[in-house]
Amino acid sequence: MGLLALNHLMSFQRRRRRRRRRGEIRPLNGLVSSLANGKRSNHKDDDSPQGGKIMRFSGPDLPEDIWGHIHSLMPLQDAARTASVSHAFLRSWRCRPNITFSSTTLGLNEDVHGENKIASDFNSRVDHILKKHSGFGLRSLKIEFCGYNSNTHCYLNSWLEFAVTPELEELTLLLPLKKAKTTVGLDSLKNLTSVTLHDVRITEEELGCLLSNSSALEQLNLVYCNKITCLKIPCLMKRLSCFSVLQCDKLRVIESKAPNVSSFYIAGGQLEVSLAESLQVKDITLSMDCAISYAPVKLPSVVPNLEILSIISSREAVSTPLSPSKFLHLKVLGISLHGAAFSPAYDCFSVVYFLDAAPSLETFVLGVSQLRMQHDSIIGDPSPLRQISGHRHDHLKNVKITGFCSAKSLVELVCYVLENVTSLDCLTLDTTMGLPRCSANKLGKCLTMEKDMVRESQQALLAVEAFIEGKVPPAVKLIVLGPCSLCQDVEL
């Protein structure tokens, strides 16, 4: 509806301009004298958001909220320009709720300008636009800085003093690398619901000051904040429900006293996690070296009510250990092995110990990523498959393995599932590493697989036929995905 109204407005304006040039009509509101009588035009004007003048003009008779909705859908530059042709758009502009400043939204080419020039242009444009905003209704402000010069610090303080009001809910600052960030107007941060600090050289003391003044915060994201060694989340943050800490290299300890945290995401090195109120935590994502070895040993006692666990590992020094503790409420487990994690040194069959530590598990997804098969293949291996008398699973219904290959340890894991999971409904074995297929790809073609990947995929299909298909119970649906014969060179 908004786009139709906008097209109607533009068409209406073009028709009126043509009729005005022919002298057939007088402009709206009597503010511009007719050009037909040869007199000079007189019009009442106002400042536009881009520094020019605007002529008072009324468009089609639409409700104010529809004009505001149309205007809010426009990109930043278009929104600023259209505010110059309509008072309805101008009023909407001065109360625009969500503003994002970046080289893209401001039309700045970082490849053409030097750092100092693009920083100067960025600072002046952002400053000019914000000064034309009334400050009312601003709920979200995102600034992706372009370059950095001696004035950026002063501009930033000015913008934050303007923008941080009781109405502001989300503030995102993406600062240039190696540039300092200062804190201003902390009393006004009490209404922020989301904070993201990316590449910010903030100290533990400064972060503690920020958090202690952000009692309404619901989401906290720290990315590449490399001056922090200990993250302390105070108990006054009662509305905080989730936080993420990604690649903060020096961080070693997370201490949270927030009572209602339900999920968190940690990527980087291994950390000591202390949660004073851990019963609410239901969802965790870990992306770190040796995550599969870390999780079953460290997490059950820390987050006893965990229901969803996602693990991403690029290196595993040892196989998955036998855990004395249990994830009693874990329902969904996802494990992703890539790089050195899926090396001959790691025994995929040891994942059964993780499964046995989760008696309530309903869904298990294992992702394997490798460019070249390094494990011992089961094809041509006369030795018998290993068996473990483990837990009898009566809740696990769906198992999916992407990147399934002919590695003997992986085949043994699948056989264990078929022999010990009595509740299984569906088993999916994808030998293509989960690559988008032509049936679901907008390009109408599967992503090309390397020749080695295609060969190994064909070996995996042979392994399924020889060692797995005969063990699938009649009530279980087996889905096996191989290379697409239409898009891949399968005749190797």
PyMOL commands that set and color helices and strands:
alter all, ss='L'
color gray80, all
select helices_A, chain A and resi 2-21+28-30+64-72+76-82+87-94+115-132+152-163+186-191+204-212+291-302+339-342+348-356+408-420+451-471
alter helices_A, ss='H'
color red, helices_A
select strands_A, chain A and resi 45-47+53-55+98-101+140-144+170-174+194-198+219-223+230-233+242-246+253-256+263-268+272-275+283-288+308-313+332-338+363-369+398-402+426-430+477-481
alter strands_A, ss='S'
color yellow, strands_A
deselect
rebuild
show_as cartoon
